[in-house]
Structures are given as structure tokens and as C-alpha cells.
Amino acid sequence: MLIDSHAHIYDDEFAVDGGARSIIDGMSDDGLEYIVCVGCDVPTSRTCVELANANARIYATVGVHPYDADTVTPENLSILRELALNNKKVVAVGEFGLDLHRPGSDRDGQIKAMRAQYELARELSLPQVYHLRDGYGEFTEFAKALDFPQGGVIHCFSSSAEFAEFCVKKGFYISFSGTVTYNNAVNLKRAALAVPLDRLLIETDSPYLTPEPKRGHKNYPKNVAYVCDALAEIKGLSRERMEQITNENTKRVFNIG
């Protein structure tokens, strides 16, 4: 049984298929032990918590994506704090971080929001889930001066082997999504080779980033199997061994199971 360490099963994309309920009901048939449902803002963080509280095999994170950095206000941080404090199924703060891919991205605003959520995670003694797309230099400078005693995850890793090594040294796990299955993902596969086995995670980021051979279609948590297969091939391991490794790592970083 696999664990999808990062999915958005509440997304409207799933509504036509029966929504989160359909995904959860199909987990056993889909070979899934757990799904970590990841918040992107206050409303979706609430939804993640509701889903986790209602379903034993769902866990939740609470956080604000860098696209919504301007909503990281004291009031919303207080809401996230209460969600985490009052719900044992909240296993991390995130996803938050830096996404400077879009022209005109508010770099300073995103850094400010990232620091505020870092401090919230430290206060709550929870691991952190980082979304990083471009801005790797800025994140390196941010992380160099900080400690991460509860660890965390660099989700949907998309950078170099050298950056992966830096993140591992800072205490992070590196999570790979369907992008590692793409034929042209040479640098990403090189990065996966550089990550120690005890720091590897797998995810779908569903409904986004569908892996081969399902690319072009909506992504589902069950497709995490393709990511597991790809990492097993890259690392020269059996599928069963990679499944065991990534399950153990996910349970360790999020303290679940």
C-alpha cells in the first residue's frame, strides 16, 4: 500500500467524479494506505482538516501557497494556528514558500509570508511543507540562517542535485511528483539519484502534474504508483523496496500511522 504525501483531493477538478468522497472510498482498491491532504489557503486548510477528521486514512496540512502570500495576515495565521492546535490530524504547516515563476511575482511579499509560516511551524513544533518554483537562491539564503528541528518536505522537487543536497543537509525530505517520470526530466532524475534513500518521498500533487503514461489527463492519488516505479528504476531497487522506503519516510516526517 502506497502513501500519497501531497494531494489536493478537495479540488473542484474532482467534483465531476464524486469529489473527495469518491477518492477516499476507492483508496483500498487503488492501493493507497494514506493521503496527506494539503492546504493552500485558509478555506482549503479548513477543508483538509474536515476531511482528515472524518476519515482515518486522511491527514491534513494547513498553510498558504505563495500565490496567496498577501493573505498571510495575523488574523489568518491565528486561524491556521487554531486549526493545528485543535486537530491532531494536522501533521504539518504548508504548503508555503516561494513561486517566482510568474512575471511580476511579489518576491518580498512571498519571503515575508514564508518567514511568518516558518515561525508558526516552529511555534507549533510541526514539520514544514515547502512549495518552491524558481527562487531557489532566495530560499537558500533564507534557510542558511535557520534551523528546522521538526524537519520538513520540499514538495514537487524541481531543482538540481546540488540544491537537493543542500536541502537534505538542512533536514528536509525531498518529494518527487509525476514530473520525474517525464522522458525529458534528465536533471530531475539526476537530483533523485543524489537524494539518500531515507529522505525520499513520493506524491501526486493531484489533480496536477499527471505522470506518464497518464499525462494529458487529470491526476489522481492512485497515480503515485507511477512515481514510485520511476524512483525504483532510478535507484535500481524493486518496486516493493521503494514502496517500503517511501512509506517509512512519510510516516516518520509527518509522525503518522
Backbone torsions as a table, in degrees:
resi	resn	phi	psi	omega
1	MET	NA	132.8	-175.7
2	LEU	-97.3	162.1	173.7
3	ILE	-120.0	126.2	171.1
4	ASP	-90.2	109.2	-172.1
5	SER	-82.6	-0.7	-178.8
6	HIS	-163.6	107.6	179.2
7	ALA	-147.9	157.0	179.0
8	HIS	-119.1	69.9	-171.8
9	ILE	-72.4	-9.3	176.3
10	TYR	-83.8	-7.2	-171.8
11	ASP	-59.1	144.3	180.0
12	ASP	-58.8	-22.8	179.2
13	GLU	-58.5	-26.3	-177.1
14	PHE	-90.2	-5.8	-173.8
15	ALA	-59.2	-39.7	-177.3
16	VAL	-66.4	-21.0	-178.4
17	ASP	-99.9	9.5	-178.5
18	GLY	102.2	3.8	174.3
19	GLY	67.8	-161.1	-177.3
20	ALA	-59.8	-34.0	-178.1
21	ARG	-58.4	-42.6	-179.9
22	SER	-64.9	-41.6	179.0
23	ILE	-63.3	-45.8	-178.6
24	ILE	-64.2	-43.2	-179.7
25	ASP	-63.2	-27.3	-177.3
26	GLY	-94.4	5.5	-173.2
27	MET	-59.9	-42.8	-179.0
28	SER	-63.8	-45.7	178.6
29	ASP	-64.2	-30.1	-178.7
30	ASP	-86.6	1.4	177.6
31	GLY	73.8	31.1	-177.2
32	LEU	-110.3	128.4	176.5
33	GLU	-85.6	-49.8	-179.9
34	TYR	-139.9	157.5	168.8
35	ILE	-129.6	132.0	171.9
36	VAL	-95.8	114.1	-176.7
37	CYS	-91.8	121.3	-167.3
38	VAL	-107.5	128.2	178.2
39	GLY	-81.0	148.7	179.0
40	CYS	-119.2	-11.4	178.4
41	ASP	-163.5	-175.8	-177.9
42	VAL	-63.9	-48.7	-179.4
43	PRO	-60.2	-44.6	-178.9
44	THR	-72.2	-29.0	174.7
45	SER	-63.8	-42.2	176.1
46	ARG	-60.1	-43.7	-179.4
47	THR	-63.0	-41.4	177.7
48	CYS	-59.1	-43.6	-179.8
49	VAL	-64.2	-42.6	178.7
50	GLU	-61.3	-44.1	179.5
51	LEU	-64.5	-40.9	-179.6
52	ALA	-66.7	-41.5	-179.4
53	ASN	-66.7	-27.2	-177.4
54	ALA	-91.6	-9.5	-173.5
55	ASN	-140.3	121.1	-173.5
56	ALA	-61.8	-25.5	-174.1
57	ARG	-99.9	11.2	176.5
58	ILE	-114.3	134.6	171.9
59	TYR	-119.4	162.4	-171.6
60	ALA	-127.4	151.2	164.4
61	THR	-121.4	158.9	177.7
62	VAL	-128.9	131.3	-179.1
63	GLY	177.7	178.9	-177.2
64	VAL	-127.2	120.3	178.1
65	HIS	-59.8	147.8	-179.5
66	PRO	-59.2	-24.6	176.3
67	TYR	-62.5	-24.4	-179.8
68	ASP	-110.8	30.6	-175.9
69	ALA	-56.8	-29.9	-178.3
70	ASP	-69.9	-10.2	177.6
71	THR	-93.2	2.2	178.4
72	VAL	-82.3	75.5	-180.0
73	THR	-98.9	164.6	175.1
74	PRO	-55.2	-37.3	-179.8
75	GLU	-65.0	-45.3	-179.1
76	ASN	-72.4	-33.9	174.0
77	LEU	-62.3	-36.5	177.1
78	SER	-64.5	-39.0	177.7
79	ILE	-64.2	-45.4	178.6
80	LEU	-61.8	-40.8	178.6
81	ARG	-59.3	-46.9	-179.1
82	GLU	-66.1	-38.2	177.0
83	LEU	-59.4	-43.0	-178.6
84	ALA	-71.4	-41.7	-176.8
85	LEU	-69.0	-31.3	-173.2
86	ASN	-98.4	3.1	-176.2
87	ASN	-138.8	111.4	-177.6
88	LYS	-66.8	-17.4	-179.0
89	LYS	-81.9	-2.6	174.2
90	VAL	-81.0	118.3	-171.2
91	VAL	-111.0	-4.9	-178.9
92	ALA	-166.9	163.6	168.4
93	VAL	-100.8	127.6	-179.5
94	GLY	151.6	169.5	10.1
95	GLU	-92.5	139.5	175.7
96	PHE	-145.2	171.6	-179.6
97	GLY	147.7	-132.3	-176.3
98	LEU	-133.2	133.4	171.6
99	ASP	-139.6	96.8	-176.6
100	LEU	-104.4	20.6	-176.7
101	HIS	-70.9	-37.7	-178.1
102	ARG	-75.8	138.3	174.8
103	PRO	-58.2	138.9	178.4
104	GLY	80.3	12.4	178.7
105	SER	-59.6	140.3	-179.1
106	ASP	-82.6	85.8	-176.4
107	ARG	-57.4	-51.3	-176.3
108	ASP	-65.2	-38.3	178.3
109	GLY	-65.3	-39.4	178.5
110	GLN	-67.5	-39.8	178.5
111	ILE	-64.1	-41.9	178.3
112	LYS	-61.5	-44.5	179.3
113	ALA	-66.8	-36.1	178.0
114	MET	-64.1	-45.0	179.7
115	ARG	-63.9	-40.2	-179.9
116	ALA	-62.4	-39.3	-179.4
117	GLN	-78.0	-30.7	170.9
118	TYR	-58.2	-46.7	-178.8
119	GLU	-65.8	-35.9	176.1
120	LEU	-62.8	-44.9	179.5
121	ALA	-62.1	-40.7	177.6
122	ARG	-63.4	-42.3	178.3
123	GLU	-60.3	-39.3	-176.8
124	LEU	-87.7	-5.2	-176.5
125	SER	56.6	44.9	178.7
126	LEU	-116.9	150.0	171.7
127	PRO	-66.0	167.2	-175.4
128	GLN	-121.3	141.9	177.3
129	VAL	-113.3	114.4	-175.7
130	TYR	-101.4	133.9	168.9
131	HIS	-101.2	117.4	179.7
132	LEU	-129.4	118.4	174.6
133	ARG	-136.8	110.9	-166.0
134	ASP	59.3	-179.1	-177.9
135	GLY	70.6	21.5	-177.7
136	TYR	-67.7	-35.6	176.6
137	GLY	-65.0	-41.9	178.2
138	GLU	-63.6	-40.7	179.1
139	PHE	-66.9	-39.2	178.5
140	THR	-58.6	-45.6	178.5
141	GLU	-64.1	-39.0	177.7
142	PHE	-62.1	-47.3	-172.6
143	ALA	-77.7	-26.2	-176.3
144	LYS	-56.0	-39.5	-173.0
145	ALA	-91.7	3.0	-172.7
146	LEU	-118.8	160.4	174.4
147	ASP	-110.3	152.2	-178.7
148	PHE	-132.2	69.8	-173.1
149	PRO	-63.6	-28.4	176.8
150	GLN	-89.8	-0.5	-178.7
151	GLY	70.6	-162.8	-178.8
152	GLY	170.6	-172.0	-174.5
153	VAL	-132.3	133.5	165.3
154	ILE	-93.7	102.2	-172.5
155	HIS	-82.5	152.5	178.7
156	CYS	46.0	58.2	-173.8
157	PHE	-57.5	135.8	-175.4
158	SER	-141.4	19.4	-176.2
159	SER	-114.4	-154.3	-171.0
160	SER	-92.8	169.4	175.1
161	ALA	-62.6	-37.5	-179.4
162	GLU	-65.1	-40.9	178.7
163	PHE	-68.3	-37.9	176.8
164	ALA	-59.7	-43.1	179.9
165	GLU	-63.2	-40.5	176.8
166	PHE	-61.1	-45.5	-177.9
167	CYS	-64.4	-39.9	177.8
168	VAL	-62.2	-41.4	179.3
169	LYS	-63.7	-28.9	178.6
170	LYS	-82.9	-1.1	175.0
171	GLY	102.2	10.7	-176.8
172	PHE	-91.9	153.4	165.0
173	TYR	-92.4	151.2	-178.4
174	ILE	-113.4	120.2	-176.5
175	SER	-106.5	128.7	179.6
176	PHE	-106.5	142.7	-179.3
177	SER	-111.5	-165.3	-179.5
178	GLY	-60.9	-18.4	-178.9
179	THR	-63.5	-25.6	-179.4
180	VAL	-71.4	-13.2	178.4
181	THR	-86.7	-10.7	-174.6
182	TYR	-71.4	144.1	-175.5
183	ASN	-62.1	-31.6	-177.0
184	ASN	-92.5	10.1	-175.4
185	ALA	-86.1	53.0	-175.0
186	VAL	-63.8	-49.1	-177.9
187	ASN	-66.3	-34.3	179.6
188	LEU	-67.9	-39.1	177.6
189	LYS	-68.1	-33.5	175.2
190	ARG	-65.6	-38.6	177.4
191	ALA	-64.2	-41.7	179.3
192	ALA	-60.9	-37.5	177.4
193	LEU	-62.0	-31.8	-175.6
194	ALA	-81.0	-14.2	-176.1
195	VAL	-85.8	127.2	177.4
196	PRO	-60.2	150.1	-177.2
197	LEU	-57.5	-34.9	-176.6
198	ASP	-79.9	8.1	176.7
199	ARG	-123.9	12.2	-178.1
200	LEU	-91.6	135.0	170.2
201	LEU	-128.4	161.3	175.3
202	ILE	-126.0	150.4	-177.8
203	GLU	-155.5	169.0	171.7
204	THR	-109.5	-29.3	-168.2
205	ASP	55.7	27.5	-177.8
206	SER	-60.2	143.4	14.4
207	PRO	-89.0	17.1	-175.4
208	TYR	-100.3	169.0	168.4
209	LEU	55.9	49.6	-179.1
210	THR	-61.4	132.3	-179.5
211	PRO	-77.5	163.3	166.5
212	GLU	-65.4	144.5	3.1
213	PRO	-95.7	17.2	-178.3
214	LYS	-94.6	4.7	-175.6
215	ARG	-55.8	138.6	-175.7
216	GLY	100.6	-9.6	178.8
217	HIS	-117.9	166.5	177.1
218	LYS	-62.7	142.5	-178.1
219	ASN	-92.4	144.7	179.1
220	TYR	-128.2	153.5	178.9
221	PRO	-53.1	-33.1	-178.9
222	LYS	-61.2	-23.0	-178.9
223	ASN	-72.8	-1.8	174.0
224	VAL	-61.3	-20.0	177.1
225	ALA	-60.0	-36.7	179.6
226	TYR	-67.6	-34.8	177.9
227	VAL	-67.9	-42.2	177.0
228	CYS	-59.6	-44.9	179.3
229	ASP	-61.4	-42.3	-178.8
230	ALA	-64.0	-44.6	179.5
231	LEU	-67.3	-35.9	176.9
232	ALA	-60.8	-42.8	179.0
233	GLU	-65.7	-44.3	-179.7
234	ILE	-60.6	-40.9	-176.4
235	LYS	-88.5	-5.3	179.9
236	GLY	69.6	36.7	-179.1
237	LEU	-119.1	166.3	174.0
238	SER	-74.6	158.0	175.5
239	ARG	-58.7	-41.0	-177.6
240	GLU	-63.7	-40.3	180.0
241	ARG	-67.8	-42.0	179.0
242	MET	-65.4	-38.2	175.9
243	GLU	-59.8	-46.0	179.9
244	GLN	-62.2	-44.7	-177.8
245	ILE	-63.0	-49.7	-175.7
246	THR	-70.3	-32.8	174.5
247	ASN	-62.6	-48.3	-179.3
248	GLU	-61.4	-41.2	-179.3
249	ASN	-65.5	-42.4	-179.4
250	THR	-64.7	-43.1	178.7
251	LYS	-64.0	-34.6	-178.4
252	ARG	-70.8	-51.4	-175.1
253	VAL	-66.5	-35.6	-177.9
254	PHE	-97.8	-3.8	179.7
255	ASN	55.6	54.4	-179.1
256	ILE	-121.6	168.2	175.4
257	GLY	85.3	NA	NA
